């Protein structure tokens, strides 16, 4: 029996740096994403309790970077279903990345956490690098819709989640394009230095992607509470 999880969409900031890497060295290696996953049985979802964030097996190492487990705790707030416009829904599953952010600020992407409800699946990722957001917007061109979130530069774009299938022993499986999603990338600081919080949202049943309204509301409410967010002065 295999379990399925829709892992984080490709970060636009990651794509921007990937393009630069292709220009400079002619290619780049894709990093493996290791994650912990809890999933409610779909046949008994109505009777199952709400999902919870997985706890790390070891005490977290002190780091300036957020981990996937920390992001899950920060994303999975009690009123998350309300913020998504579906009050009363219970989360069916959570997923967190097990990858470690780079320590040289040159990695393509950082950790992520994901919470799936019957209606929506929302993903919160962190991108750590030195590619300014304005440059990423130029690379994306017409695909990027520019926004300002509480004085911070931001942009949104259409993407597609990646569906990962694992074997029963988590040793085999594969990936394939998943549901169409909308991604909102918001700079951690008002200067748009390159470090960003990336929120992605898609219909759990895989139908058409949402517009930007729900993501902007979620970002305005959630992001100012996260470590690393620099308020405007």
GUKE-238074 format. One record per residue (C-alpha): residue number from 1; residue in three letters; x, y, z. Coordinates in Angstrom, 1 decimal. Layout:
BEGIN
<rec><num>NUM</num><residuo>ALA</residuo><x>X</x><y>Y</y><z>Z</z></rec>
...
# end
This chain:
BEGIN
<rec><num>1</num><residuo>UNK</residuo><x>0.0</x><y>0.0</y><z>0.0</z></rec>
<rec><num>2</num><residuo>UNK</residuo><x>1.5</x><y>3.4</y><z>-0.9</z></rec>
<rec><num>3</num><residuo>UNK</residuo><x>0.9</x><y>6.8</y><z>0.6</z></rec>
<rec><num>4</num><residuo>UNK</residuo><x>0.8</x><y>10.0</y><z>-1.4</z></rec>
<rec><num>5</num><residuo>UNK</residuo><x>1.8</x><y>13.5</y><z>-0.5</z></rec>
<rec><num>6</num><residuo>UNK</residuo><x>1.9</x><y>16.7</y><z>-2.5</z></rec>
<rec><num>7</num><residuo>UNK</residuo><x>5.2</x><y>18.2</y><z>-1.7</z></rec>
<rec><num>8</num><residuo>UNK</residuo><x>6.1</x><y>21.8</y><z>-2.0</z></rec>
<rec><num>9</num><residuo>UNK</residuo><x>5.8</x><y>23.6</y><z>-5.4</z></rec>
<rec><num>10</num><residuo>UNK</residuo><x>9.0</x><y>24.9</y><z>-7.0</z></rec>
<rec><num>11</num><residuo>UNK</residuo><x>9.9</x><y>28.2</y><z>-5.4</z></rec>
<rec><num>12</num><residuo>UNK</residuo><x>10.2</x><y>31.1</y><z>-7.9</z></rec>
<rec><num>13</num><residuo>UNK</residuo><x>13.2</x><y>32.2</y><z>-6.0</z></rec>
<rec><num>14</num><residuo>UNK</residuo><x>14.7</x><y>28.8</y><z>-6.5</z></rec>
<rec><num>15</num><residuo>UNK</residuo><x>13.9</x><y>28.9</y><z>-10.2</z></rec>
<rec><num>16</num><residuo>UNK</residuo><x>15.7</x><y>32.3</y><z>-10.4</z></rec>
<rec><num>17</num><residuo>UNK</residuo><x>18.8</x><y>30.9</y><z>-8.9</z></rec>
<rec><num>18</num><residuo>UNK</residuo><x>18.5</x><y>27.8</y><z>-11.0</z></rec>
<rec><num>19</num><residuo>UNK</residuo><x>18.5</x><y>29.9</y><z>-14.1</z></rec>
<rec><num>20</num><residuo>UNK</residuo><x>21.6</x><y>31.7</y><z>-12.9</z></rec>
<rec><num>21</num><residuo>UNK</residuo><x>23.3</x><y>28.3</y><z>-12.2</z></rec>
<rec><num>22</num><residuo>UNK</residuo><x>22.5</x><y>27.1</y><z>-15.7</z></rec>
<rec><num>23</num><residuo>UNK</residuo><x>24.1</x><y>30.2</y><z>-17.2</z></rec>
<rec><num>24</num><residuo>UNK</residuo><x>27.2</x><y>29.9</y><z>-15.0</z></rec>
<rec><num>25</num><residuo>UNK</residuo><x>27.9</x><y>26.2</y><z>-14.9</z></rec>
<rec><num>26</num><residuo>UNK</residuo><x>25.5</x><y>24.7</y><z>-17.4</z></rec>
<rec><num>27</num><residuo>UNK</residuo><x>23.4</x><y>22.7</y><z>-15.0</z></rec>
<rec><num>28</num><residuo>UNK</residuo><x>22.8</x><y>21.9</y><z>-11.4</z></rec>
<rec><num>29</num><residuo>UNK</residuo><x>21.9</x><y>18.9</y><z>-9.2</z></rec>
<rec><num>30</num><residuo>UNK</residuo><x>18.5</x><y>18.6</y><z>-7.7</z></rec>
<rec><num>31</num><residuo>UNK</residuo><x>18.5</x><y>18.2</y><z>-3.9</z></rec>
<rec><num>32</num><residuo>UNK</residuo><x>16.6</x><y>15.3</y><z>-2.4</z></rec>
<rec><num>33</num><residuo>UNK</residuo><x>13.8</x><y>16.2</y><z>-0.1</z></rec>
<rec><num>34</num><residuo>UNK</residuo><x>13.4</x><y>13.9</y><z>2.9</z></rec>
<rec><num>35</num><residuo>UNK</residuo><x>10.3</x><y>14.4</y><z>4.9</z></rec>
<rec><num>36</num><residuo>UNK</residuo><x>8.2</x><y>13.0</y><z>7.7</z></rec>
<rec><num>37</num><residuo>UNK</residuo><x>4.6</x><y>12.4</y><z>6.8</z></rec>
<rec><num>38</num><residuo>UNK</residuo><x>1.4</x><y>11.7</y><z>8.7</z></rec>
<rec><num>39</num><residuo>UNK</residuo><x>-1.7</x><y>10.8</y><z>6.8</z></rec>
<rec><num>40</num><residuo>UNK</residuo><x>-5.3</x><y>10.1</y><z>7.8</z></rec>
<rec><num>41</num><residuo>UNK</residuo><x>-7.0</x><y>7.1</y><z>6.1</z></rec>
<rec><num>42</num><residuo>UNK</residuo><x>-9.2</x><y>8.6</y><z>3.4</z></rec>
<rec><num>43</num><residuo>UNK</residuo><x>-11.8</x><y>6.0</y><z>3.9</z></rec>
<rec><num>44</num><residuo>UNK</residuo><x>-12.2</x><y>7.0</y><z>7.6</z></rec>
<rec><num>45</num><residuo>UNK</residuo><x>-11.2</x><y>10.7</y><z>7.3</z></rec>
<rec><num>46</num><residuo>UNK</residuo><x>-14.6</x><y>11.7</y><z>8.8</z></rec>
<rec><num>47</num><residuo>UNK</residuo><x>-13.9</x><y>9.8</y><z>12.0</z></rec>
<rec><num>48</num><residuo>UNK</residuo><x>-10.2</x><y>10.4</y><z>12.3</z></rec>
<rec><num>49</num><residuo>UNK</residuo><x>-8.9</x><y>13.1</y><z>14.7</z></rec>
<rec><num>50</num><residuo>UNK</residuo><x>-7.2</x><y>16.2</y><z>13.3</z></rec>
<rec><num>51</num><residuo>UNK</residuo><x>-3.6</x><y>15.7</y><z>12.2</z></rec>
<rec><num>52</num><residuo>UNK</residuo><x>-0.7</x><y>17.1</y><z>14.3</z></rec>
<rec><num>53</num><residuo>UNK</residuo><x>2.8</x><y>18.2</y><z>13.5</z></rec>
<rec><num>54</num><residuo>UNK</residuo><x>5.5</x><y>15.6</y><z>13.7</z></rec>
<rec><num>55</num><residuo>UNK</residuo><x>7.9</x><y>16.1</y><z>16.6</z></rec>
<rec><num>56</num><residuo>UNK</residuo><x>11.6</x><y>15.8</y><z>15.8</z></rec>
<rec><num>57</num><residuo>UNK</residuo><x>13.3</x><y>12.6</y><z>17.2</z></rec>
<rec><num>58</num><residuo>UNK</residuo><x>16.2</x><y>14.7</y><z>18.5</z></rec>
<rec><num>59</num><residuo>UNK</residuo><x>16.3</x><y>18.1</y><z>20.3</z></rec>
<rec><num>60</num><residuo>UNK</residuo><x>16.6</x><y>20.8</y><z>17.6</z></rec>
<rec><num>61</num><residuo>UNK</residuo><x>20.1</x><y>22.2</y><z>17.0</z></rec>
<rec><num>62</num><residuo>UNK</residuo><x>20.3</x><y>25.9</y><z>17.6</z></rec>
<rec><num>63</num><residuo>UNK</residuo><x>20.4</x><y>27.5</y><z>14.2</z></rec>
<rec><num>64</num><residuo>UNK</residuo><x>19.6</x><y>30.9</y><z>12.6</z></rec>
<rec><num>65</num><residuo>UNK</residuo><x>17.5</x><y>28.9</y><z>10.1</z></rec>
<rec><num>66</num><residuo>UNK</residuo><x>13.9</x><y>27.6</y><z>10.6</z></rec>
<rec><num>67</num><residuo>UNK</residuo><x>13.4</x><y>23.9</y><z>10.3</z></rec>
<rec><num>68</num><residuo>UNK</residuo><x>10.5</x><y>22.0</y><z>8.7</z></rec>
<rec><num>69</num><residuo>UNK</residuo><x>9.2</x><y>21.0</y><z>12.1</z></rec>
<rec><num>70</num><residuo>UNK</residuo><x>9.3</x><y>24.6</y><z>13.3</z></rec>
<rec><num>71</num><residuo>UNK</residuo><x>7.5</x><y>25.8</y><z>10.2</z></rec>
<rec><num>72</num><residuo>UNK</residuo><x>4.8</x><y>23.2</y><z>10.8</z></rec>
<rec><num>73</num><residuo>UNK</residuo><x>4.2</x><y>24.6</y><z>14.3</z></rec>
<rec><num>74</num><residuo>UNK</residuo><x>4.1</x><y>28.1</y><z>12.9</z></rec>
<rec><num>75</num><residuo>UNK</residuo><x>1.8</x><y>27.4</y><z>10.0</z></rec>
<rec><num>76</num><residuo>UNK</residuo><x>-0.6</x><y>25.0</y><z>11.8</z></rec>
<rec><num>77</num><residuo>UNK</residuo><x>-2.2</x><y>27.7</y><z>14.0</z></rec>
<rec><num>78</num><residuo>UNK</residuo><x>-5.6</x><y>27.0</y><z>15.6</z></rec>
<rec><num>79</num><residuo>UNK</residuo><x>-7.5</x><y>29.3</y><z>13.2</z></rec>
<rec><num>80</num><residuo>UNK</residuo><x>-5.7</x><y>28.1</y><z>10.0</z></rec>
<rec><num>81</num><residuo>UNK</residuo><x>-9.0</x><y>26.7</y><z>8.6</z></rec>
<rec><num>82</num><residuo>UNK</residuo><x>-10.7</x><y>30.0</y><z>9.3</z></rec>
<rec><num>83</num><residuo>UNK</residuo><x>-7.9</x><y>31.9</y><z>7.5</z></rec>
<rec><num>84</num><residuo>UNK</residuo><x>-8.4</x><y>29.7</y><z>4.5</z></rec>
<rec><num>85</num><residuo>UNK</residuo><x>-12.1</x><y>30.5</y><z>4.4</z></rec>
<rec><num>86</num><residuo>UNK</residuo><x>-13.2</x><y>27.0</y><z>5.5</z></rec>
<rec><num>87</num><residuo>UNK</residuo><x>-14.1</x><y>27.3</y><z>9.2</z></rec>
<rec><num>88</num><residuo>UNK</residuo><x>-14.7</x><y>24.0</y><z>11.0</z></rec>
<rec><num>89</num><residuo>UNK</residuo><x>-12.6</x><y>21.8</y><z>8.7</z></rec>
<rec><num>90</num><residuo>UNK</residuo><x>-10.0</x><y>19.6</y><z>10.4</z></rec>
<rec><num>91</num><residuo>UNK</residuo><x>-6.6</x><y>18.9</y><z>8.9</z></rec>
<rec><num>92</num><residuo>UNK</residuo><x>-6.2</x><y>15.5</y><z>7.4</z></rec>
<rec><num>93</num><residuo>UNK</residuo><x>-2.4</x><y>15.4</y><z>7.2</z></rec>
<rec><num>94</num><residuo>UNK</residuo><x>0.8</x><y>17.3</y><z>7.8</z></rec>
<rec><num>95</num><residuo>UNK</residuo><x>4.1</x><y>17.0</y><z>6.0</z></rec>
<rec><num>96</num><residuo>UNK</residuo><x>7.5</x><y>18.5</y><z>6.9</z></rec>
<rec><num>97</num><residuo>UNK</residuo><x>10.8</x><y>18.5</y><z>5.0</z></rec>
<rec><num>98</num><residuo>UNK</residuo><x>13.7</x><y>16.9</y><z>6.7</z></rec>
<rec><num>99</num><residuo>UNK</residuo><x>16.3</x><y>18.9</y><z>4.6</z></rec>
<rec><num>100</num><residuo>UNK</residuo><x>18.7</x><y>21.2</y><z>6.3</z></rec>
<rec><num>101</num><residuo>UNK</residuo><x>19.0</x><y>24.8</y><z>5.0</z></rec>
<rec><num>102</num><residuo>UNK</residuo><x>22.3</x><y>25.8</y><z>3.6</z></rec>
<rec><num>103</num><residuo>UNK</residuo><x>24.7</x><y>27.6</y><z>5.8</z></rec>
<rec><num>104</num><residuo>UNK</residuo><x>26.3</x><y>29.7</y><z>3.0</z></rec>
<rec><num>105</num><residuo>UNK</residuo><x>23.1</x><y>31.5</y><z>1.8</z></rec>
<rec><num>106</num><residuo>UNK</residuo><x>23.6</x><y>30.0</y><z>-1.7</z></rec>
<rec><num>107</num><residuo>UNK</residuo><x>21.2</x><y>27.1</y><z>-1.6</z></rec>
<rec><num>108</num><residuo>UNK</residuo><x>18.2</x><y>26.9</y><z>-3.9</z></rec>
<rec><num>109</num><residuo>UNK</residuo><x>15.7</x><y>26.5</y><z>-1.2</z></rec>
<rec><num>110</num><residuo>UNK</residuo><x>15.1</x><y>25.9</y><z>2.4</z></rec>
<rec><num>111</num><residuo>UNK</residuo><x>12.7</x><y>23.8</y><z>4.5</z></rec>
<rec><num>112</num><residuo>UNK</residuo><x>8.9</x><y>23.6</y><z>4.2</z></rec>
<rec><num>113</num><residuo>UNK</residuo><x>5.8</x><y>22.5</y><z>6.0</z></rec>
<rec><num>114</num><residuo>UNK</residuo><x>2.5</x><y>21.5</y><z>4.6</z></rec>
<rec><num>115</num><residuo>UNK</residuo><x>-1.0</x><y>21.1</y><z>6.0</z></rec>
<rec><num>116</num><residuo>UNK</residuo><x>-3.9</x><y>19.4</y><z>4.1</z></rec>
<rec><num>117</num><residuo>UNK</residuo><x>-7.5</x><y>20.0</y><z>4.7</z></rec>
<rec><num>118</num><residuo>UNK</residuo><x>-10.5</x><y>18.5</y><z>2.8</z></rec>
<rec><num>119</num><residuo>UNK</residuo><x>-10.8</x><y>21.7</y><z>0.7</z></rec>
<rec><num>120</num><residuo>UNK</residuo><x>-7.3</x><y>23.3</y><z>0.7</z></rec>
<rec><num>121</num><residuo>UNK</residuo><x>-3.7</x><y>22.2</y><z>1.0</z></rec>
<rec><num>122</num><residuo>UNK</residuo><x>-1.3</x><y>25.0</y><z>2.2</z></rec>
<rec><num>123</num><residuo>UNK</residuo><x>2.5</x><y>24.9</y><z>2.1</z></rec>
<rec><num>124</num><residuo>UNK</residuo><x>4.9</x><y>27.3</y><z>3.9</z></rec>
<rec><num>125</num><residuo>UNK</residuo><x>8.5</x><y>27.3</y><z>2.8</z></rec>
<rec><num>126</num><residuo>UNK</residuo><x>11.5</x><y>29.5</y><z>3.5</z></rec>
<rec><num>127</num><residuo>UNK</residuo><x>14.0</x><y>30.5</y><z>0.8</z></rec>
<rec><num>128</num><residuo>UNK</residuo><x>17.5</x><y>31.5</y><z>1.8</z></rec>
<rec><num>129</num><residuo>UNK</residuo><x>19.8</x><y>33.0</y><z>-0.8</z></rec>
<rec><num>130</num><residuo>UNK</residuo><x>21.2</x><y>36.4</y><z>-2.0</z></rec>
<rec><num>131</num><residuo>UNK</residuo><x>19.2</x><y>36.8</y><z>-5.3</z></rec>
<rec><num>132</num><residuo>UNK</residuo><x>17.2</x><y>40.0</y><z>-4.8</z></rec>
<rec><num>133</num><residuo>UNK</residuo><x>13.4</x><y>39.6</y><z>-5.3</z></rec>
<rec><num>134</num><residuo>UNK</residuo><x>13.4</x><y>42.3</y><z>-8.0</z></rec>
<rec><num>135</num><residuo>UNK</residuo><x>15.8</x><y>40.2</y><z>-10.1</z></rec>
<rec><num>136</num><residuo>UNK</residuo><x>13.7</x><y>37.1</y><z>-9.6</z></rec>
<rec><num>137</num><residuo>UNK</residuo><x>10.6</x><y>39.0</y><z>-10.9</z></rec>
<rec><num>138</num><residuo>UNK</residuo><x>12.6</x><y>40.0</y><z>-14.0</z></rec>
<rec><num>139</num><residuo>UNK</residuo><x>13.5</x><y>36.4</y><z>-14.6</z></rec>
<rec><num>140</num><residuo>UNK</residuo><x>9.9</x><y>35.3</y><z>-14.3</z></rec>
<rec><num>141</num><residuo>UNK</residuo><x>8.7</x><y>38.2</y><z>-16.5</z></rec>
<rec><num>142</num><residuo>UNK</residuo><x>5.0</x><y>38.3</y><z>-17.2</z></rec>
<rec><num>143</num><residuo>UNK</residuo><x>4.4</x><y>35.2</y><z>-15.1</z></rec>
<rec><num>144</num><residuo>UNK</residuo><x>5.0</x><y>37.2</y><z>-11.9</z></rec>
<rec><num>145</num><residuo>UNK</residuo><x>2.2</x><y>39.3</y><z>-10.4</z></rec>
<rec><num>146</num><residuo>UNK</residuo><x>3.8</x><y>41.9</y><z>-8.1</z></rec>
<rec><num>147</num><residuo>UNK</residuo><x>2.3</x><y>42.8</y><z>-4.7</z></rec>
<rec><num>148</num><residuo>UNK</residuo><x>3.2</x><y>44.6</y><z>-1.5</z></rec>
<rec><num>149</num><residuo>UNK</residuo><x>2.5</x><y>42.8</y><z>1.8</z></rec>
<rec><num>150</num><residuo>UNK</residuo><x>2.7</x><y>45.0</y><z>4.9</z></rec>
<rec><num>151</num><residuo>UNK</residuo><x>5.4</x><y>47.1</y><z>3.1</z></rec>
<rec><num>152</num><residuo>UNK</residuo><x>7.4</x><y>44.1</y><z>2.0</z></rec>
<rec><num>153</num><residuo>UNK</residuo><x>7.8</x><y>43.3</y><z>-1.8</z></rec>
<rec><num>154</num><residuo>UNK</residuo><x>6.1</x><y>40.2</y><z>-2.9</z></rec>
<rec><num>155</num><residuo>UNK</residuo><x>5.0</x><y>38.4</y><z>-6.1</z></rec>
<rec><num>156</num><residuo>UNK</residuo><x>2.7</x><y>35.6</y><z>-6.9</z></rec>
<rec><num>157</num><residuo>UNK</residuo><x>2.6</x><y>33.1</y><z>-9.8</z></rec>
<rec><num>158</num><residuo>UNK</residuo><x>0.9</x><y>29.9</y><z>-11.0</z></rec>
<rec><num>159</num><residuo>UNK</residuo><x>2.7</x><y>26.7</y><z>-10.4</z></rec>
<rec><num>160</num><residuo>UNK</residuo><x>2.1</x><y>23.0</y><z>-10.0</z></rec>
<rec><num>161</num><residuo>UNK</residuo><x>2.7</x><y>20.9</y><z>-6.9</z></rec>
<rec><num>162</num><residuo>UNK</residuo><x>4.7</x><y>17.7</y><z>-7.1</z></rec>
<rec><num>163</num><residuo>UNK</residuo><x>3.0</x><y>14.5</y><z>-6.1</z></rec>
<rec><num>164</num><residuo>UNK</residuo><x>5.3</x><y>12.1</y><z>-4.3</z></rec>
<rec><num>165</num><residuo>UNK</residuo><x>4.4</x><y>8.4</y><z>-3.9</z></rec>
<rec><num>166</num><residuo>UNK</residuo><x>6.2</x><y>6.3</y><z>-1.3</z></rec>
<rec><num>167</num><residuo>UNK</residuo><x>6.3</x><y>2.6</y><z>-0.9</z></rec>
<rec><num>168</num><residuo>UNK</residuo><x>5.1</x><y>1.0</y><z>2.3</z></rec>
<rec><num>169</num><residuo>UNK</residuo><x>8.7</x><y>1.0</y><z>3.6</z></rec>
<rec><num>170</num><residuo>UNK</residuo><x>9.4</x><y>4.5</y><z>2.3</z></rec>
<rec><num>171</num><residuo>UNK</residuo><x>12.3</x><y>3.1</y><z>0.3</z></rec>
<rec><num>172</num><residuo>UNK</residuo><x>10.8</x><y>3.3</y><z>-3.2</z></rec>
<rec><num>173</num><residuo>UNK</residuo><x>8.3</x><y>5.4</y><z>-5.1</z></rec>
<rec><num>174</num><residuo>UNK</residuo><x>8.2</x><y>8.2</y><z>-7.6</z></rec>
<rec><num>175</num><residuo>UNK</residuo><x>7.0</x><y>11.7</y><z>-8.3</z></rec>
<rec><num>176</num><residuo>UNK</residuo><x>4.7</x><y>13.2</y><z>-10.9</z></rec>
<rec><num>177</num><residuo>UNK</residuo><x>3.0</x><y>16.6</y><z>-11.5</z></rec>
<rec><num>178</num><residuo>UNK</residuo><x>0.3</x><y>17.3</y><z>-8.9</z></rec>
<rec><num>179</num><residuo>UNK</residuo><x>-2.4</x><y>19.9</y><z>-8.5</z></rec>
<rec><num>180</num><residuo>UNK</residuo><x>-2.2</x><y>23.3</y><z>-10.1</z></rec>
<rec><num>181</num><residuo>UNK</residuo><x>-1.3</x><y>25.8</y><z>-7.3</z></rec>
<rec><num>182</num><residuo>UNK</residuo><x>-0.8</x><y>29.5</y><z>-6.7</z></rec>
<rec><num>183</num><residuo>UNK</residuo><x>2.4</x><y>30.6</y><z>-4.9</z></rec>
<rec><num>184</num><residuo>UNK</residuo><x>3.0</x><y>33.9</y><z>-3.0</z></rec>
<rec><num>185</num><residuo>UNK</residuo><x>6.6</x><y>34.8</y><z>-2.3</z></rec>
<rec><num>186</num><residuo>UNK</residuo><x>7.1</x><y>37.6</y><z>0.3</z></rec>
<rec><num>187</num><residuo>UNK</residuo><x>10.4</x><y>39.1</y><z>1.2</z></rec>
<rec><num>188</num><residuo>UNK</residuo><x>11.4</x><y>38.7</y><z>4.9</z></rec>
<rec><num>189</num><residuo>UNK</residuo><x>12.5</x><y>42.3</y><z>4.9</z></rec>
<rec><num>190</num><residuo>UNK</residuo><x>11.3</x><y>45.5</y><z>3.3</z></rec>
<rec><num>191</num><residuo>UNK</residuo><x>14.4</x><y>45.7</y><z>1.1</z></rec>
<rec><num>192</num><residuo>UNK</residuo><x>13.6</x><y>42.5</y><z>-0.9</z></rec>
<rec><num>193</num><residuo>UNK</residuo><x>17.1</x><y>41.1</y><z>-0.2</z></rec>
<rec><num>194</num><residuo>UNK</residuo><x>16.3</x><y>37.6</y><z>-1.4</z></rec>
<rec><num>195</num><residuo>UNK</residuo><x>15.3</x><y>35.7</y><z>1.8</z></rec>
<rec><num>196</num><residuo>UNK</residuo><x>11.6</x><y>35.0</y><z>1.6</z></rec>
<rec><num>197</num><residuo>UNK</residuo><x>8.6</x><y>33.2</y><z>3.0</z></rec>
<rec><num>198</num><residuo>UNK</residuo><x>6.8</x><y>31.3</y><z>0.3</z></rec>
<rec><num>199</num><residuo>UNK</residuo><x>3.1</x><y>30.3</y><z>0.7</z></rec>
<rec><num>200</num><residuo>UNK</residuo><x>1.5</x><y>27.9</y><z>-1.8</z></rec>
<rec><num>201</num><residuo>UNK</residuo><x>-2.1</x><y>27.0</y><z>-1.9</z></rec>
<rec><num>202</num><residuo>UNK</residuo><x>-4.0</x><y>24.4</y><z>-4.0</z></rec>
<rec><num>203</num><residuo>UNK</residuo><x>-7.3</x><y>22.6</y><z>-4.0</z></rec>
<rec><num>204</num><residuo>UNK</residuo><x>-6.8</x><y>19.2</y><z>-2.3</z></rec>
<rec><num>205</num><residuo>UNK</residuo><x>-8.9</x><y>17.5</y><z>-4.9</z></rec>
<rec><num>206</num><residuo>UNK</residuo><x>-6.7</x><y>18.9</y><z>-7.7</z></rec>
<rec><num>207</num><residuo>UNK</residuo><x>-9.1</x><y>21.3</y><z>-9.4</z></rec>
<rec><num>208</num><residuo>UNK</residuo><x>-8.2</x><y>24.8</y><z>-10.7</z></rec>
<rec><num>209</num><residuo>UNK</residuo><x>-5.7</x><y>26.9</y><z>-8.7</z></rec>
<rec><num>210</num><residuo>UNK</residuo><x>-7.0</x><y>29.7</y><z>-6.4</z></rec>
<rec><num>211</num><residuo>UNK</residuo><x>-6.6</x><y>33.4</y><z>-7.1</z></rec>
<rec><num>212</num><residuo>UNK</residuo><x>-4.3</x><y>35.5</y><z>-4.9</z></rec>
<rec><num>213</num><residuo>UNK</residuo><x>-7.0</x><y>36.7</y><z>-2.5</z></rec>
<rec><num>214</num><residuo>UNK</residuo><x>-6.8</x><y>33.9</y><z>0.1</z></rec>
<rec><num>215</num><residuo>UNK</residuo><x>-3.0</x><y>33.8</y><z>0.0</z></rec>
<rec><num>216</num><residuo>UNK</residuo><x>-2.7</x><y>37.6</y><z>0.5</z></rec>
<rec><num>217</num><residuo>UNK</residuo><x>-5.1</x><y>37.4</y><z>3.5</z></rec>
<rec><num>218</num><residuo>UNK</residuo><x>-3.1</x><y>34.4</y><z>5.0</z></rec>
<rec><num>219</num><residuo>UNK</residuo><x>0.2</x><y>36.2</y><z>4.4</z></rec>
<rec><num>220</num><residuo>UNK</residuo><x>-0.9</x><y>39.5</y><z>6.0</z></rec>
<rec><num>221</num><residuo>UNK</residuo><x>-2.2</x><y>37.6</y><z>9.1</z></rec>
<rec><num>222</num><residuo>UNK</residuo><x>0.5</x><y>34.9</y><z>9.5</z></rec>
<rec><num>223</num><residuo>UNK</residuo><x>3.8</x><y>36.2</y><z>8.3</z></rec>
<rec><num>224</num><residuo>UNK</residuo><x>4.3</x><y>39.0</y><z>10.8</z></rec>
<rec><num>225</num><residuo>UNK</residuo><x>4.3</x><y>36.4</y><z>13.6</z></rec>
<rec><num>226</num><residuo>UNK</residuo><x>7.2</x><y>34.4</y><z>12.1</z></rec>
<rec><num>227</num><residuo>UNK</residuo><x>10.8</x><y>34.5</y><z>13.2</z></rec>
<rec><num>228</num><residuo>UNK</residuo><x>12.9</x><y>36.3</y><z>10.6</z></rec>
<rec><num>229</num><residuo>UNK</residuo><x>10.1</x><y>38.8</y><z>9.6</z></rec>
<rec><num>230</num><residuo>UNK</residuo><x>11.5</x><y>42.3</y><z>9.7</z></rec>
<rec><num>231</num><residuo>UNK</residuo><x>8.7</x><y>44.9</y><z>10.2</z></rec>
<rec><num>232</num><residuo>UNK</residuo><x>8.8</x><y>48.2</y><z>8.4</z></rec>
<rec><num>233</num><residuo>UNK</residuo><x>10.0</x><y>51.2</y><z>10.4</z></rec>
# end
